[in-house]
Each structure stands twice: as structure tokens, then as C-alpha cells.
Amino acid sequence: MSFGETPITVVGNLTADPEIKFTEGGAALAKFTIAATPRVFDRESNQWKDGTSTFFRCAAWRHLAEHIGDSLTKGARVVAFGRIRQHNWQTPEGENRSMLALEVDEIGASLRFVNVAIDGKRTAADASGDAWATDGPAADSKFSEKPPF
């Protein structure tokens, strides 16, 4: 993360299935919205009530975008970490508009209310460019024959 950026962590639920698109260069882009709704206990009614929801428009790129499309669906409770970005544009009528959005760097399922199974399989694309990636253990062995140094 660069100096001066605004990091943020959002916990909430996806309002719809993520929308996956590809740029002309082939980079994947996932767009989705997270609704964060606080719950407060009302002592008069002795019940929990939903507060006012805040909606965060989110975007994720490349392999993360593809994993989001493969893994998350409407209603999924997630924990997302990223940076606030401001987008400015002009309408066809000449009006200036802007909006804040969350550019997601990391996202995962919240385990507060559900169990989640993670397959843990990495694709070759995930390991590319990873300085710590190795050839991995031998196919028929639990451990690699290579020395650790």
C-alpha cells in the first residue's frame, strides 16, 4: 500500500452475486457491493434491531477477482480489506459527479455465523511471480526430497 492511501476493513454481506468482467488486455475485474448493517439491542422491546446500512461499492482485480467470482455469492458475509478510492466523472449533461469505492486487496468469508471449507488449492497463475513459490512436494510423497537450504 502506498503512503497516504486510506486503508479500510469492511465487514458485511454481499448485496448481489459479484459481477465479473474482463478488460481488453484480459485482466479480470470483479464488481460487487457490501452492505454493513450495525445491530443494536432495544431494551424497550428486548430485541435486536438493524441500524442504518452503509453500502460500499467494491472492485477487485486479476486473480483475486476470479477467485471472488468462483467463491462468493449474494448474501455471503465477508471481511474485506482495501483502499478507499474516489472516482470523478461528468454526466452527459455536464454535471460533475464523484463517488467513493473500496478497491479490495484481500477478502474472505466471515466465520462468525457459518463454517466454511477451504480447498486450499493454488493455481499455477497464483504462484507466478511469487518469490516464495517452490516446486512443491513430490507427487507420491508427503514431503519433498529437496534439502530446506
Contact map, one row per residue, 1 for C-alpha under 8 A:
11101000000000000000000000000000000000000000000000000000000000000000000000000000000000000000000000000000000000000000000000000000000000000000000000000
11111000000000000000000000000000000000000000000000000000000000000000000000000000000000000000000000000000000000000000000000000000000000000000000000000
11111000000000000000000000000000000000000000000000000000000000000000000000000000000000000000000000000000000000000000000000000000000000000000000000000
01111100000000000000000000000000000000000000000000000000000000000000000000000000000000000000000000000000000000000000000000000000000000000000000000000
11111110000000000000000000000000000000000000000000000000000000000000000000000000001100000000000000000000000000000000000000000000000000000000000000000
00011111000000000000000000000000000000000000000000000000000000000000000000000000001100000000000000000000000000000000000000000000000000000000000000000
00001111100000000000000000000000000000000000000000000000000000000000000000000000111100000000000000000000000000000000000000000000000000000000000000000
00000111110000000000000000000000000000000000000000000000000000000000000000000000111100000000000000000000000000000000000000000000000000000000000000000
00000011111000000000000000000000000000000000000000000000000000000000000000000011110000000000000000000000000000000000000000000000000000000000000000000
00000001111100000000000000000000010100000000000000000000000000000000000000000011100000000000000000000000000000000000000000000000000000000000000000000
00000000111110000000000000000000010100000000000000000000000000000000000000001111000000000000000000000000000001000000000000000000000000000000000000000
00000000011111000000000000000000011110000000000000000000000000000000000000001110000000000000000000000000000000000000000000000000000000000000000000000
00000000001111100000000000000000011100000000000000000000000000000000000001111100000000000000000000000000000000000000000000000000000000000000000000000
00000000000111111100000000000001111000000000000000000000000000000000000011111100000000000000000000000000000000000000000000000000000000000000000000000
00000000000011111000000000000001111000000000000000000000000000000000000001100000000000000000000000000000000000000000000000000000000000000000000000000
00000000000001111100000000000001100000000000000000000000000000000000000011100000000000000000000000000000000000000000000000000000000000000000000000000
00000000000001111110000000000001000000000000000000000000000000000000100111000000000000000000000000000000000000000000000000000000000000000000000000000
00000000000001011111000000000111100000000000000000000000000000000001100111000000000000000000000000000000000000000000000000000000000000000000000000000
00000000000000001111100000000111000000000000000000000000000000000000100000000000000000000000000000000000000000000000000000000000000000000000000000000
00000000000000000111110000011110000000000000000000000000000000001100100000000000000000000000000000000000000000000000000000000000000000000000000000000
00000000000000000011111000011100000000000000000000000000000000000000000000000000000000000000000000000000000000000000000000000000000000000000000000000
00000000000000000001111111111000000000000000000000000000000000000000000000000000000000000000000000000000000000000000000000000000000000000000000000000
00000000000000000000111111111000000000000000000000000000000000000000000000000000000000000000000000000000000000000000000000000000000000000000000000000
00000000000000000000011111100000000000000000000000000000000000000000000000000000000000000000000000000000000000000000000000000000000000000000000000000
00000000000000000000011111100000000000000000000000000000000000000000000000000000000000000000000000000000000000000000000000000000000000000000000000000
00000000000000000000011111110000000000000000000000000000000000000000000000000000000000000000000000000000000000000000000000000000000000000000000000000
00000000000000000000011111111000000000000000000000000000000011000000000000000000000000000000000000000000000000000000000000000000000000000000000000000
00000000000000000001111001111100000000000000000000000000000011101100000000000000000000000000000000000000000000000000000000000000000000000000000000000
00000000000000000001111000111110000000000000000000000000001111001100000000000000000000000000000000000000000000000000000000000000000000000000000000000
00000000000000000111100000011111000000000000000000000000001110001101100000000000000000000000000000000000000000000000000000000000000000000000000000000
00000000000000000111000000001111100000000000000000000000111100000000000000000000000000000000000000000000000000000000000000000000000000000000000000000
00000000000001111110000000000111110000000000000000000000111000000000000000000000000000000000000000000000000000000000000000000000000000000000000000000
00000000000001110100000000000011111000000000000000000011110000000000000000000000000000000000000000000000000000000000000000000000000000000000000000000
00000000011111100000000000000001111100000000000000000011110000000000000000000000000000000000000000000000000000000000000000000000000000000000000000000
00000000000111100000000000000000111110000000000000001111000000000000000000000000000000000000000000000000000000000000000000000000000000000000000000000
00000000011110000000000000000000011111000000000000001111000000000000000000000000000000000000000000000000000000000000000000000000000000000000000000000
00000000000100000000000000000000001111100000000001111100000000000000000000000000000000000000000000000000000000000000000000000000000000000000000000000
00000000000000000000000000000000000111110000000001111000000000000000000000000000000000000000000000000000000000000000000000000000000000000000000000000
00000000000000000000000000000000000011111000000111100000000000000000000000000000000000000000000000000000000000000000000000000000000000000000000000000
00000000000000000000000000000000000001111100000111100000000000000000000000000000000000000000000000000000000000000000000000000000000000000000000000000
00000000000000000000000000000000000000111110011110000000000000000000000000000000000000000000000000000000000000000000000000000000000000000000000000000
00000000000000000000000000000000000000011111111110000000000000000000000000000000000000000000000000000000000000000000000000000000000000000000000000000
00000000000000000000000000000000000000001111111000000000000000000000000000000000000000000000000000000000000000000000000000000000000000000000000000000
00000000000000000000000000000000000000000111110000000000000000000000000000000000000000000000000000000000000000000000000000000000000000000000000000000
00000000000000000000000000000000000000000111111000000000000000000000000000000000000000000000000000000000000000000000000000000000000000000000000000000
00000000000000000000000000000000000000001111111100000000000000000000000000000000000000000000000000000000000000000000000000000000000000000000000000000
00000000000000000000000000000000000000001110111110000000000000000000000000000000000000000000000000000000000000000000000000000000000000000000000000000
00000000000000000000000000000000000000111100011111000000000000000000000000000000000000000000000000000000000000000000000000000000000000000000000000000
00000000000000000000000000000000000000111100001111100000000000000000000000000000000000000000000000000000000000000000000000000000000000000000000000000
00000000000000000000000000000000000011110000000111110000000000000000000000000000000000000000000000000000000000000000000000000000000000000000000000000
00000000000000000000000000000000000011110000000011111000000000000000000000000000000000000000000000000000000000000000000000000000000000000000000000000
00000000000000000000000000000000000011000000000001111100000000000000000000000000000000000000000000000000000000000000000000000000000000000000000000000
00000000000000000000000000000000001111000000000000111110000000000000000000000000000000000000000000000000000000000000000000000000000000000000000000000
00000000000000000000000000000000001110000000000000011111000000000000000000000000000000000000000000000000000000000000000000000000000000000000000000000
00000000000000000000000000000000111100000000000000001111100000000000000000000000000000000000000000000000000000000000000000000000000000000000000000000
00000000000000000000000000000000111100000000000000000111110000000000000000000000000000000000000000001100000000000000000000000000000000000000000000000
00000000000000000000000000000011110000000000000000000011111000000000000000000000000000000000000000011100000000000000000000000000000000000000000000000
00000000000000000000000000000011110000000000000000000001111100000000000000000000000000000000000000001111000000000000000000000000000000000000000000000
00000000000000000000000000001111000000000000000000000000111110000000000000000000000000000000000000001111000000000000000000000000000000000000000000000
00000000000000000000000000001110000000000000000000000000011111011000000000000000000000000000000000000011100000000000000000000000000000000000000000000
00000000000000000000000000111100000000000000000000000000001111111100000000000000000000000000000000000000000000000000000000000000000000000000000000000
00000000000000000000000000111000000000000000000000000000000111111100000000000000000000000000000000000000000000000000000000000000000000000000000000000
00000000000000000000000000010000000000000000000000000000000011111110000000000000000000000000000000000000000000000000000000001100000000000000000000000
00000000000000000000000000000000000000000000000000000000000111111111000000000000000000000000000000000000110000000000000000000000000000000000000000000
00000000000000000001000000011100000000000000000000000000000111111111100000000000000000000000000000000000000000000000000000000000000000000000000000000
00000000000000000001000000011100000000000000000000000000000011111111110000000000000000000000000000000000000000000000000000000000000000000000000000000
00000000000000000000000000000000000000000000000000000000000000111111111000000000000000000000000000000000000000000000000000000000000000000000000000000
00000000000000000100000000000100000000000000000000000000000000011111111100000000000000000000000000000000000000000000000000000000000000000000000000000
00000000000000001111000000000100000000000000000000000000000000001111111110000000000000000000000000000000000000000000000000000000000000000000000000000
00000000000000000000000000000000000000000000000000000000000000000111111100000000000000000000000000000000000000000000000000000000000000000000000000000
00000000000000000000000000000000000000000000000000000000000000000011111110000000000000000000000000000000000000000000000000000000000000000000000000000
00000000000000001100000000000000000000000000000000000000000000000001111111010000000000000000000000000000000000000000000000000000000000000000000000000
00000000000001011100000000000000000000000000000000000000000000000000101111110000000000000000000000000000000000000000000000000000000000000000000000000
00000000000011111100000000000000000000000000000000000000000000000000000111110000000000000000000000000000000000000000000000000000000000000000000000000
00000000000011110000000000000000000000000000000000000000000000000000000011111000000000000000000000000000000000000000000000000000000000000000000000000
00000000000011000000000000000000000000000000000000000000000000000000000111111100000000000000000000000000000010000000000000000000000000000000000000000
00000000001111000000000000000000000000000000000000000000000000000000000000111110000000000000000000000000000011000000000000000000000000000000000000000
00000000001111000000000000000000000000000000000000000000000000000000000000011111000000000000000000000000001111000000000000000000000000000000000000000
00000000111100000000000000000000000000000000000000000000000000000000000000001111100000000000000000000000001111000000000000000000000000000000000000000
00000000111000000000000000000000000000000000000000000000000000000000000000000111110000000000000000000001111100000000000000000000000000000000000000000
00000011110000000000000000000000000000000000000000000000000000000000000000000011111000000000000000000001111000000000000000000000000000000000000000000
00000011100000000000000000000000000000000000000000000000000000000000000000000001111100000000000000000111110000000000000000000000000000000000000000000
00001111000000000000000000000000000000000000000000000000000000000000000000000000111110000000000000000111100000000000000000000000000000000000000000000
00001111000000000000000000000000000000000000000000000000000000000000000000000000011111000000000000011110000000000000000000000000000000000000000000000
00000000000000000000000000000000000000000000000000000000000000000000000000000000001111100000000000011110000000000000000000000000000000000000000000000
00000000000000000000000000000000000000000000000000000000000000000000000000000000000111110000000001111000000000000000000000000000000000000000000000000
00000000000000000000000000000000000000000000000000000000000000000000000000000000000011111000000001111000000000000000000000000000000000000000000000000
00000000000000000000000000000000000000000000000000000000000000000000000000000000000001111100000111100000000000000000000000000000000000000000000000000
00000000000000000000000000000000000000000000000000000000000000000000000000000000000000111110000111000000000000000000000000000000000000000000000000000
00000000000000000000000000000000000000000000000000000000000000000000000000000000000000011111111110000000000000000000000000000000000000000000000000000
00000000000000000000000000000000000000000000000000000000000000000000000000000000000000001111111110000000000000000000000000000000000000000000000000000
00000000000000000000000000000000000000000000000000000000000000000000000000000000000000000111111000000000000000000000000000000000000000000000000000000
00000000000000000000000000000000000000000000000000000000000000000000000000000000000000000111111000000000000000000000000000000000000000000000000000000
00000000000000000000000000000000000000000000000000000000000000000000000000000000000000000111111100000000000000000000000000000000000000000000000000000
00000000000000000000000000000000000000000000000000000000000000000000000000000000000000000111111110000000000000000000000000000000000000000000000000000
00000000000000000000000000000000000000000000000000000000000000000000000000000000000000011110011111000000000000000000000000000000000000000000000000000
00000000000000000000000000000000000000000000000000000000000000000000000000000000000000011110001111100000000000000000000000000000000000000000000000000
00000000000000000000000000000000000000000000000000000000000000000000000000000000000001111000000111110000000000000000000000000000000000000000000000000
00000000000000000000000000000000000000000000000000000000000000000000000000000000000001110000000011111000000000000000000000000000000000000000000000000
00000000000000000000000000000000000000000000000000000000100000000000000000000000000111100000000001111100000000000000000000000000000000000000000000000
00000000000000000000000000000000000000000000000000000001111000000000000000000000000111100000000000111110000000000000000000000000000000000000000000000
00000000000000000000000000000000000000000000000000000001111000000000000000000000011110000000000000011111000000000000000000000000000000000000000000000
00000000000000000000000000000000000000000000000000000000011100000000000000000000011110000000000000001111100000000000000000000000000000000000000000000
00000000000000000000000000000000000000000000000000000000011100000000000000000001111000000000000000000111111000000000000000000000000000000000000000000
00000000000000000000000000000000000000000000000000000000000100010000000000000001111000000000000000000011111000000000000000000000000000000000000000000
00000000000000000000000000000000000000000000000000000000000000010000000000000001110000000000000000000001111100000000000000000000000000000000000000000
00000000000000000000000000000000000000000000000000000000000000000000000000000111100000000000000000000001111110000000000000000000000000000000000000000
00000000000000000000000000000000000000000000000000000000000000000000000000000111000000000000000000000000011111000000000000000000000000000000000000000
00000000000000000000000000000000000000000000000000000000000000000000000000011110000000000000000000000000001111100001000000000000000000000000000000000
00000000001000000000000000000000000000000000000000000000000000000000000000001110000000000000000000000000000111111100000000000000000000000000000000000
00000000000000000000000000000000000000000000000000000000000000000000000000000000000000000000000000000000000011111111000000000000000000000000000000000
00000000000000000000000000000000000000000000000000000000000000000000000000000000000000000000000000000000000001111100000000000000000000000000000000000
00000000000000000000000000000000000000000000000000000000000000000000000000000000000000000000000000000000000001111110000000000000000000000000000000000
00000000000000000000000000000000000000000000000000000000000000000000000000000000000000000000000000000000000001111111000000000000000000000000000000000
00000000000000000000000000000000000000000000000000000000000000000000000000000000000000000000000000000000000000101111100000000000000000000000000000000
00000000000000000000000000000000000000000000000000000000000000000000000000000000000000000000000000000000000010100111110000000000000000000000000000000
00000000000000000000000000000000000000000000000000000000000000000000000000000000000000000000000000000000000000000011111000000000000000000000000000000
00000000000000000000000000000000000000000000000000000000000000000000000000000000000000000000000000000000000000000001111100000000000000000000000000000
00000000000000000000000000000000000000000000000000000000000000000000000000000000000000000000000000000000000000000000111110000000000000000000000000000
00000000000000000000000000000000000000000000000000000000000000000000000000000000000000000000000000000000000000000000011111000000000000000000000000000
00000000000000000000000000000000000000000000000000000000000000000000000000000000000000000000000000000000000000000000001111100000000000000000000000000
00000000000000000000000000000000000000000000000000000000000000000000000000000000000000000000000000000000000000000000000111110110000000000000000000000
00000000000000000000000000000000000000000000000000000000000000000000000000000000000000000000000000000000000000000000000011111110000000000000000000000
00000000000000000000000000000000000000000000000000000000000000000000000000000000000000000000000000000000000000000000000001111111000000000000000000000
00000000000000000000000000000000000000000000000000000000000000100000000000000000000000000000000000000000000000000000000000111111000000000000000000000
00000000000000000000000000000000000000000000000000000000000000100000000000000000000000000000000000000000000000000000000001111111010000000000000000000
00000000000000000000000000000000000000000000000000000000000000000000000000000000000000000000000000000000000000000000000001111111110010000000000000000
00000000000000000000000000000000000000000000000000000000000000000000000000000000000000000000000000000000000000000000000000011111110010000000000000000
00000000000000000000000000000000000000000000000000000000000000000000000000000000000000000000000000000000000000000000000000000011111000000000000000000
00000000000000000000000000000000000000000000000000000000000000000000000000000000000000000000000000000000000000000000000000000111111110000000000000000
00000000000000000000000000000000000000000000000000000000000000000000000000000000000000000000000000000000000000000000000000000000111110000000000000000
00000000000000000000000000000000000000000000000000000000000000000000000000000000000000000000000000000000000000000000000000000000011111000000000000000
00000000000000000000000000000000000000000000000000000000000000000000000000000000000000000000000000000000000000000000000000000011011111100000000000000
00000000000000000000000000000000000000000000000000000000000000000000000000000000000000000000000000000000000000000000000000000000000111110000000000000
00000000000000000000000000000000000000000000000000000000000000000000000000000000000000000000000000000000000000000000000000000000000011111000000000000
00000000000000000000000000000000000000000000000000000000000000000000000000000000000000000000000000000000000000000000000000000000000001111100000100000
00000000000000000000000000000000000000000000000000000000000000000000000000000000000000000000000000000000000000000000000000000000000000111110111110000
00000000000000000000000000000000000000000000000000000000000000000000000000000000000000000000000000000000000000000000000000000000000000011111111110000
00000000000000000000000000000000000000000000000000000000000000000000000000000000000000000000000000000000000000000000000000000000000000001111110000000
00000000000000000000000000000000000000000000000000000000000000000000000000000000000000000000000000000000000000000000000000000000000000000111110000000
00000000000000000000000000000000000000000000000000000000000000000000000000000000000000000000000000000000000000000000000000000000000000001111111100000
00000000000000000000000000000000000000000000000000000000000000000000000000000000000000000000000000000000000000000000000000000000000000001111111100000
00000000000000000000000000000000000000000000000000000000000000000000000000000000000000000000000000000000000000000000000000000000000000001100111110000
00000000000000000000000000000000000000000000000000000000000000000000000000000000000000000000000000000000000000000000000000000000000000011100111111100
00000000000000000000000000000000000000000000000000000000000000000000000000000000000000000000000000000000000000000000000000000000000000001100001111100
00000000000000000000000000000000000000000000000000000000000000000000000000000000000000000000000000000000000000000000000000000000000000000000000111110
00000000000000000000000000000000000000000000000000000000000000000000000000000000000000000000000000000000000000000000000000000000000000000000000111111
00000000000000000000000000000000000000000000000000000000000000000000000000000000000000000000000000000000000000000000000000000000000000000000000001111
00000000000000000000000000000000000000000000000000000000000000000000000000000000000000000000000000000000000000000000000000000000000000000000000000111
